[in-house]
Amino acid sequence: MQKVGLFFGSFNPIHLGHMAIAGYMLEFTDLDELWFIVSPHNPLKKKSTLLSDYERLYMAELAINDNYRLRASDIEFRLPVPSYTIDTLVYLKDQYPSKKFLPIMGQDTVYTLHKWKNGEELVKNHQILVYPRPNPVKPPSPLLQHILSSADLRFVRAPMMEISGTFIRNGIKKGKNMSYFLPPAVWKYIKEKHFYGR
């Protein structure tokens, strides 16, 4: 059965931190493919800061270029908003029964699973690939502890990436050259479209 890693995010914009984590997952785990699941709206984030769904999807496609093991997916654009990971996984499993889907999460995100819709069901039915994050804080939540006790977590030693979309957007707004943190085609597109500018 083909194993597909699912990297969820707003990708606003997709940057070299995302690409490094994706590359590590492909080369140092047993994944066959990795899909960037571009979220139309994360329930835990303010929607007002997002570029349009299709602009973010297009930038992910630019970043992937011709890497056949990567895919930018608009699957959540066709699901009810706000999007919930558990619903996306149920839909994907129904659409692609021959594939095994493994969500990819940062360690800090794992420590928010008690706030997720059906978090316990999610971890019971899917192995989760976990990459390190700087100074993750595990809240003293009995519910979180219960969820993690039944979770199939696979910690991977991916490089710790501290690049964030917020850092890039703020840099662009201040007129900084942020090309060092973005795939060249993505940076070129952002400049052409004047995204995140002042």
N, C-alpha and C positions, 0 to 999 in steps of 0.2 A: 504494500500500500504506500502510495506516494505521500511523503510528509511535507506539509506546507506550513511555514511560519507566518503568523499574522501579526504585523506591526501596525497597531492602531495609532491614530493621531490626527491632529488638525493639520500638521505639516504646513505651518503658516509663518515662514516658508519651510520647505524641506531643505536641510542643510547637511554639511559634511559630518556632523555628529550622527545624524540618522543613517547616512550612508556607511559610516564606519561600523556602526552596530550591525546593520544589515549584512555587510560584507563578512564580519566576524561570524555571524550566525550561519551563513552559508558555508564558510570554509572550515569552521571548527566545531560544528555540530553535524548531525546526520540529516539535516533538512535538504530536501530536493529543490524547493523553491521558497521564496519569501514574497509575500504580497503586502504592499503598503495599503492599508485600509484607510482611505481618506474620509474622515468623519465630517458630516455636514454640521453637526453641533454636538459638542461634548457637554453633557448635562452639568458638569462641574466647572465649566468655563463660561465666561461672558461671550455671547455670540457677536457683540458689536465690534470686537477686535479682529474678526475673521475677514479675509478676502473671500470672494465668491467661491462656492464649491468647485466649480470647473476650472477656475484659475489655479487653485491649489492642486487639483488633480493634474492639470497640464504641467505644472512645474515639477511634480513628481515624475511624470513621464519624461520630461527633459533630463532630469537627474539620472534616470535609469538608462537612457539612451538605448543601446542595442544589447543590453545584458539580458539574455533570454531566461535567466533564473529569477529575475525580479519582475514584479508586475505592480502597476498602480491600479487600484480597484475603486470603482464608484458604487460598489454594492450597497453601501449604506445610503446612497442618495435615493434609492428606490424603496427604502424601508421607512416606517414611521419615525418622525422627528419629535423629540430628541432620540438619538440612536443609543441603544444599549448593547453592550458586547454580547450578552447572553442571547439576545434575539438574532444578532448577526450570525453567531455560531450555529444556532438551530437552522437558520435559513441556508447557510453554506453547506451544512451536513446533508440537508435535503437535496440541494442542487448538485453536489459533488460527492456522492456516496463512496466513490473509490479513493477519496483523499482523506488523510488524517490531518486535522487542523490543530496547530499548537499556538496559542496566543503568546506573544512576546511582551514582557512588561519590565519596566525598571523596578528596582527594589523598593523605591519610595511609593510607586503605584500599588505594589502588592500590599503595602501597609494601609491602603485605603479600601480594601476589598469589602470591609464591613459596611461601607456606604453604597456598594454597588447593588443594582437590581439582581436578585437571585445569585449573589456571590458564592454561596455555598454550593449551589447546583453547578455553577461554572467550574469550580475547582475540582469537584468530584468527577466530572465527565471529561476534563481536558488536562493534559499535562501542560504546565506553564513554564516557558523558558524565561529566566530572570537574569537581567544584566545589572551590574553594580551601579549605584548612584552615590554621589557625595553626601555623606552624613545623613543617611536615611533615619527617620525617627519613627519608631514603632509605638503607636499610642497604646496606653493600658486599657485596651478594650476586650472584655470577655468574649464578645461576639467575634471580633477579629481572631482572637486566639482559637476559638472553636473552629472557625473557617480554615485557618492555617493548619490545624491539626489533621484535617482530612485532605489537605491539598497535596497534589503531586507536583512539587516545585523542583525544577532543575536549574540550579545556579550555574551560570557560565562566567568565565573569567574574561569577559570582553573588556577592552580598554575603557576607562572611566572618562566619559565625555561631559564636559561642563558647558558646552555650547547650547544655547536655547534660542527659540524663536523670539522671545521677548528681547534678549540681548541684541539679536540681529536687527529687529524692527527699531529698537531705540537707537542703535548705531546709525542706521540709515536716516532716521528722523533728524539726527544731529549732523548729518552731512558727512559721516565717516565712510571710508572705503571698506566695505564689508565683504569684498570679493574673496578674501582669504578663508572665509567660513562657509562658502557656498559653492556648489558645482558651477563651473564657468557658464554653462548654458542658462542656469537658473538666475545667476547674477545679471547676465546680459538681458534677460527677459524682464527682471525687476526694474532695471534701469530704463529700458525702453518704455515700460508701462508707468513709470514713476510711482511704483507701489511703495507704501510705507513712508513716503516723503513728507517733508514739512508742508 
